[in-house]
């Protein structure tokens, strides 16, 4: 087996852990905790601060609960009131992951991700595409941040440039 020391950075986030290269590309799944368990889930990790309503520990079948990876209550409430602010939430959440408590939990998540078993990140949010678990999955996959030149500001600037060329 090929062992190496991997540093997985995002801005100020860096977790140095020893990994086995064969498991680096292990897929990470993101799933609502209310969905039925599957044999393909592997290690099931809950990444919410609050325990899901109406769900027993036995029914949830959670292997590990990493509360410190969840957004703060303030950020969670802020995003709930502004669901269209995904980019701002993501940026604030990544900033929160730089705290010492989150760093310890993030290091544990990287260790779990680089084991032979597959990893499933569990969340309770009804929004299945824009939540903290998807951000964590991106971090595990090596995605740091969206490429420059994408997003609404870049699209607006491109429309202005095209309109200026047409006017000439």
N, C-alpha and C positions, 0 to 999 in steps of 0.2 A: 504494500500500500504506500502511496505517495503522500507524505505529511508535509504541510507547509504552514507558515504563520500568516494568517490573512488579516488584513485591516480593511474594515468595511466602513468608509467614511460618508458622512453627509454633513457638510458644513463643519460644525464642531463635534459631530458624532463620530466616534471611532471606537470600535470594540475589537481588541486584539485577541483572537482565539485560534487555537490550533485546530485545523480541519483535515479531513480526509478528502482529497481531491475528487475521488470517484463519486462522492455524495454532494459535491458542490451544486450540481444542477438538479438536485432533488426537487420535484415540484411541490409548491406550497399551495394549498387550497384555502379558499375563504368561503365560509358557510355560516348561515344563520344558526344559532344554537337551538332554535325551535325545530329545525329540520331533523328527520330521523337519522340515527347514526348509521354508518356504513362500515363495512370491513375495510374499505379503501381509505378511511379517514386517517388511520395511523394514530399519531399522537395528537390529541385534541386539546387545544390551548384556548382558554377564554381570555380575551383581551379587553374586557369591559370593566369599569370600576364598580358597577353595581351588579348584583346577581340578577339574572333575568326573572321577571315576574312570572309566577305560577309554574315554575319549573323546579322539580326536585333535583337534588344532586345525583341521585341514581339515574333519573331519566336523561339528564344532561350528559352524563358519561364524560365529564371533563377530567382530563389527566392532570392538567395544571392550570392555575388561575393566576395570571400575571396582571394584577390590578394596577401596578405602577406604570404599565404601558398605555393605559387608557388616558384619554384627554382629561384635563382637570374639570371639575364640575362647572366652573365659570365658562370654559371653552365649550363644553358640551351644551350648556344652555344657550350660549351665544350662537352656535351653529344651528341648534334646533329652531331658534327664532329667525335665522337667515339661511335657509337651505340652499339658496342660490349662490352663496359665497364659498363655494368649494375650494377655490384656489387660496383664498385668505385663510380658511380653516386649516388647510394642509400646511401652509407656511407656519402658522401659529403652533400647530401640533408638532411639527418637526422641531421647532424651537423648544417646546416643552420636553421633548425627548433628550435634550441636552442636560437635564438635571441629574444629579448623582443617583437618585432612586430609580429613575427611568433607565440610566445607563446600566445599572445592575440587572434590571429586568430584561433589557435589550440584549445584554451579553448572554443571559440564560436562554432567550429566544433563539439567538444564533447557534447556541450549543444544541438545542432541540432540532433546529432546522438541518443541522449537519450530521444527524444520526441516520442510520440505515432506514429507519421507518419514515414514512411520509408524514407531513405536518399539515394540520388543518387549524386555521385561525378561526375562532368562533366569536360572533358578535350578536347582539340582540336588536340592533337598529333595523327599521323597516326598509331603509335605503340600502340596497344591496350593492350598489356600485360606488357610492361616495361615503365612506366611513373610515374610521381609524384602522380597521383590519386591512383595508386595501392599501393604505399608506405603508403599513408594516410589511405587507407582501412585496410591495415595490422595493422597500429597503432591503429585504432578504434577497431579492432578485438582482440587486446591484443598481437599480434606478436611483439616481440622486435627485434630480429635479427636472422639470420639463425643459426641453431644449429652448434656447432663446429664439425669438422670432415666431413663437406660437402663442396662441391665446387671443383674447378680444382686443387688446391694445395693438398688437401686431397686425391683426386683420383690419382694424380701423385705419392704421397708417398705410397699409397696402391699398385700400380703397381710395384714400386721398391721393396717393401717388398716381394711380390709374386715372382718376378723374382729372388731375392736373395735366397728364399727357394727352388726354382726349381734348382738352380745351385748347391746346396749342395748335 
